[in-house]
Amino acid sequence: MRRFVVDDIPPSAHRVFIKGPTAKHIAKVLRMEPGDELAVLDQKGSRYRGRIASVNPSTVEVDLLDPLPSPQESPLQLILCQAILKAKNMDLVIQKTTELGVSSIVPFYSQRTVARLDPKRAENKLRHWNEVARNATEQSDRARPPQIQPVTDLAHVLAMGSDPKSLKIILWEQEWARDLRRILRDEPPTNRVVAVVGPEGGFSRGELTQAMEAGFTPVSLGARILRAETAAIVLVALCQYQWGDLGLLPTW
């Protein structure tokens, strides 16, 4: 059964409306028709079996039939703070880390960030990134999309690590003493990680000092220098493998 995310499913609702690009996709690409069944889910994890009542490229009306069990989210609250990358690379990070179960994505400016957005473009980008996350949520059958926060700066990102129970890491390609494998092996199990990944040009030495003063541990991903988007995806996958749900659920 195909899955689609809507903004909200009120508890008393009997019908919901799918609009925008998703409606167009249903009508023009999938060519779904009245009577076809689908699953609809919202940002809070509500999920229903539905039947299409009417369909056109601007709006799809769906009658709600009965609630569906919601997939379990990862036990790991993984907050990915990603310095803004060039358009396609940022989309890739959001898409793939959503599939991998990241809880929240915080886009931010750093000293070497190439892409700079005026307020209007930042608002449009946030809307676009949420659409990317919604599509990845539908594809990967997650309970809800990750929260994508408005664009901020590094100082705000570092302040997010104030919870003493969080594991706080920042990727640094010139770190030779600690790699992520050692951190995953030696750190006690945790249910909250705040991970900071830099832009295409990496972090400056001054930014790294700021992060360390805020309690972040610099870690390496090994001898090879990975592209920023690759590094973010690898980091999320390894954390989910160690403390999250990247694996089969127990059958006993």
C-alpha positions, 0 to 999 in steps of 0.5 A, spaced: 500 500 500 502 506 497 504 511 503 503 519 503 504 524 508 499 530 510 500 535 515 495 533 520 490 528 521 485 531 526 482 525 531 475 526 529 477 527 521 473 522 516 476 525 510 483 528 509 486 532 503 492 531 499 495 537 495 501 540 492 506 536 488 504 530 492 497 530 489 500 531 482 504 525 483 498 521 485 494 524 479 499 524 473 504 519 475 501 514 479 494 515 475 491 513 482 483 513 481 477 514 486 476 507 490 484 506 490 486 505 497 492 508 500 495 509 507 496 516 510 500 519 515 501 525 519 507 529 522 505 526 529 505 519 527 498 518 526 496 513 520 490 511 517 488 506 511 484 510 506 480 510 500 481 516 494 474 519 493 476 524 488 483 526 484 485 531 480 492 534 480 491 539 485 487 536 490 486 528 492 480 527 497 481 521 501 476 518 506 479 515 512 477 508 513 481 505 519 487 506 523 493 503 522 499 501 526 505 506 526 512 503 525 516 504 531 521 510 531 529 509 532 530 508 540 536 513 538 534 521 538 539 523 533 540 530 531 544 532 525 547 539 525 549 539 517 552 546 515 549 548 508 551 544 502 550 546 495 543 544 493 543 537 490 548 535 496 544 538 501 538 534 498 541 528 498 543 528 506 536 530 508 533 524 503 538 519 505 539 521 513 531 521 513 531 514 510 536 512 516 532 514 521 535 521 523 530 525 528 532 532 527 536 536 521 539 543 523 542 546 517 547 552 519 552 557 516 559 556 518 565 560 516 566 556 510 559 555 507 559 557 500 551 557 499 548 563 503 541 564 503 537 571 504 531 570 508 526 569 502 530 563 499 531 560 506 524 560 507 523 557 500 529 552 502 526 550 508 519 548 505 523 544 499 527 540 504 521 538 508 518 536 502 524 532 500 524 529 508 516 527 507 518 523 500 523 519 504 519 518 509 513 515 505 519 511 501 522 508 507 515 507 511 517 511 517 512 513 522 513 521 521 518 525 518 524 528 521 524 535 524 528 540 519 529 546 523 530 553 520 537 555 518 541 558 524 548 559 525 554 555 529 553 558 535 546 556 536 548 549 534 553 548 539 548 551 544 544 545 543 549 540 546 547 543 553 544 536 555 549 532 559 546 526 557 548 527 550 553 524 546 556 530 542 561 529 536 563 534 531 567 531 524 574 533 523 578 531 518 585 533 522 583 529 528 588 523 529 587 521 536 579 519 536 575 516 530 568 514 530 569 507 531 573 508 537 567 512 540 562 507 538 566 502 542 568 505 548 562 510 549 557 507 554 550 506 550 546 512 549 539 514 546 541 521 544 547 524 539 548 531 537 552 530 531 555 536 527 558 536 520 561 541 516 561 544 509 565 542 503 571 546 505 570 543 513 571 547 519 576 552 521 581 551 527 577 557 530 570 553 529 573 547 532 576 550 538 569 553 539 566 546 539 571 543 544 569 549 549 562 547 548 563 540 550 563 537 543 568 531 541 572 532 535 572 525 531 575 522 524 572 517 520 578 515 518 584 516 513 580 518 507 577 524 506 570 524 505 565 529 501 561 532 506 554 529 504 558 522 504 560 523 511 554 525 514 550 519 511 556 514 514 556 518 521 548 517 521 548 510 519 554 507 524 550 511 530 544 507 528 547 501 527 550 501 534 545 504 538 539 505 533 535 500 529 539 499 523 538 491 523 532 486 524 527 486 530 528 480 534 523 475 532 522 472 539 
